[in-house]
Amino acid sequence: KKQQARKTGGLLISLPSGRQCIFRPGGKGVNYRFHLQFEAYNLFIGKSGAPGNSPNVYLSISAKTLWLDGIATAIDWISQDLKTIGNGTIQRVQVSRVDLCADFHIPGGLSPEFLNLHKVTHNEKEKLYLGKSELQTYYAGDAKSPIQLRLYAKGLEVKQAGTKLWFLALWQRETTEDIWRIEYQLRRPALKDFGVDSLDDLQEKKAGLWLNLTSKWFSLRLPDNDKAERRTVHPFWSAVQGSFKQAASVTE
């Protein structure tokens, strides 16, 4: 199938269960040779029939599936597909990357001047991208580092892409204007330091993890003290810190 897929860039196949997917010609790195693309996720499978030091199956779930269906439902679908593909069973689940985020409606958006005045972070690497002289994305930390913060105009991204307008119903908004996302990306080394290995670990610790990141790793504070750690947390950032206690939508 992999060889056949090379001729066209992808081969549509049907599983015995009747579900369809695209067999892609490539894989992922050196560990995962085969790539099956389903509507809800991408499945990468290694040559080994059993997991070794690392899992022999790597899974990347689509954002839409995560937001609208949830991880538990996705895992159930995947377990059925693995059983169909090769009578496979899930022995353990290891979390390799997590993006924790909260979306806010910020009239007028964020600006470089505002961030420079209020940011408190020990991370020396940062960069920002402007569009028509307005801030679109701010990064703290390198893309390959264990932790990276992203502040970006999520509403603009959704509008430009045109394929994620389902976010409007999730946000309970009629337009994408001035919707901003605060997002912390954690890779495996950081997750290991925080004691997050399984999905149960993530579920149990995500609220505390969010509070730790928004308090100690990066925060926005009022410039009312010479010592950064003693400055008063900005009211907006207080809402950010408490967002994991609220229901999913968009916060004003």
N, C-alpha and C positions, 0 to 999 in steps of 0.2 A: 504493500500500500504506500509506503514511504517513497519507493522508487517511482511508482505511478504518479504520485502527487508532485514530483519534481517537474513533470512535463507541463503541468498547468498551474502550479503554485498552490494547489489544494485540491483534494479529492473528496467529494460528497459521498459519504457512506451511510448505510443503515445498519444499526445493531440488531441482533436477534429480537430484542425487546420492541423494536419498531422505532426507537428514538434515532434521530439523525445527528451527525456531526461532520465536521470537515477534518480530514486527515491532512495535516500540514507537512511540507517536506523537511522542515527544520525541527530542531529540538530546543533544549535549554541547557547551555553550558556543556560540560563533559559528562555530567551525571545522568541527564535525561534525554534519551535519544528520540523518543516519539512524542508527538504533539497532536492531541485531539482537541479541536475547538468546538465546544457546545455553545448554545445561546447564553447560558447562565454562567459559564466558567471555561477556563482553559485548563486542560489536564495534560501534564507532562509525565511520561512514564520511562523509567530506567530499564536497562537490560536485565537487571537482577530480579529474580522471582521473589526475593525476600529483602526486607530492609537491612542495611548494615549500620555503619556509623551515622548515616543520614537516611531519611526516608527514601524509598525507591519510587515514590509517586509525589510529584509537586503540583500543588493546586493554586490557581489564581482565580478568585471569584470576582465576577463583574460587580461594579458599584451598584448597578440597578438591582441586582439580586440581593446584595447585602442590605440595601436600604429598604426594599419592599417585601422581601421574603424572609430575610434573616439567615444567620449562619446555620442554625439547626436544620432548617429546611434544605439548604444547599447541601449540607453534609449527607442528609438522607438521600437526596437525588444522586449524589456522587457514589454513595455506597451501592446503590442499585446499578449504576453504570459499571462500576468496577466488577461487580458480580457477573454482569452480562459479558463484559469484555474478556475476562479470563478466570472467572470464578474467584475473584479477588475479595479479600475481606480487609477491613480497616483494623489494624492492630493497635495503633496509637496515632494521635494527632499532635504534631509539634508546630507551634506558632513561630513563623520565621519573620514576619513583618506585620506591624500594626500601625494604622493611621487613625489617631484619635482626633476628632474634630467637633467644632460647634459653629453654627451659622448665625449671623446677626444682621439685622437691618440697620445700617449706619448711614443716615442721611448725609450726603456730601462725601461719604467715604473717608478713607484714611490718607494721610499725607506724609511724605518723608520728614517734614518739619515736626509734625506731631510725634512721630516715632522717635526721632532723635532727641526730643525734649524729655520724653517719658520712659523710654526703654531702660530696663535694668537686666543685664545679661553678662555672664562671664565668658560667653563665646566670642572669640575674636573674628571669626569668619562671618561675613554677611554680604548680601548683595540685593539689589532691587531692580525692578524693571518698570519703565515708564511707558505710558501710551498717551500721546498728545499732551505731554507734560504732566500727566496725572499718574499717580502710583497705581500699578496694577498688581504687582507681586513683590513681597518682601521675604527674604530668606535669612534665617539665622542658623549657621551651621552648614557644613558641606553636604552635598547630596549623598555621599558615600559614608558619612560619619554615622555613628550609632544612633544619634538623635539629630533631627533637623526640624526647625519650626518654619511654617509657611503661613503668611498672612496674605490673602489674595482676594481679588474681586470675583467670587464664585458666580455671582449673577451674570457678570459679563461673559464668563467662560460658557455658562449654560446657554446664554442667548446666542453667542457666536457659533457654538457647536451645532445648535438646533436639534440635537438628538437626545438631550437630557431635560426637556421641558417638563417631564414628569416630576421634577423637583418642585415645581410651582404648587402642586397639590400637597406635597410633603411639607413645604414651607407654609402652606395656607396663605399664599400670596397670589395676586393677579399679574404682577410684573416681576422681572428679575432685577430691577433697578436697585442699586445700593445694597446688594446682599454680599456680605463678606464672610470668608471662612477663616477660622483660626484652627490650624492643623499641626499636630506634632506627629512626625514620622519616627517610628522606633524600629530599628533593625535587630537581628538576633542577639548581638552582644549586649545591647541595652536591655532587651527583654530578659535575658539571662540574669543580668545584674539586679533587676527588679523582681526576680523570682517568678517570671511568667514563662511557663513551658507549654501548658495545655490550654485548651479553650476554657476549661473550668477555672484555671488560674486567672485568665484574662477577665472572665465574667466577675470573679470575686474581687479583683484588684483594680479594675479600670477606673473607678471613681477616685480611689486614693492615688493612683498613678497620675491621673489628670490634675489633681490638686497639687501634687508634688511638682509636676512639670510647670504648671502655671504660677507656682509660688517661687521655686528655686532656680529653674532652668532659664526661664524668660518671663518677664512680667512688665506691665506698664504702671508706673508710679508717678505721683506728683513730685515735682522738684522742691520739696520742702525740708530736705535734710542733706547735709554734706555726705553722710554715709548712705549709700544707695539702699542697703538692706533695711534701713530704718525709715525709709520714705513711705508715705501713705499710699496704699494701693489705689490706683485710679478707679473711680466708680464704674466705668465701662469694664475694666479688667476684673472687678469684683463680680460682675455679672458673668464674665467668662469663666471665672473659677467655680462658680456655682451652677454652671450650665448642665453638668452631668446629673444633677438632682432633678432636672426638669424633664417634661415630656418632649419627645421629638417634634420639632417644628422649626420656626425661626424666631429668634428673640429680638425684641426692639432694644 
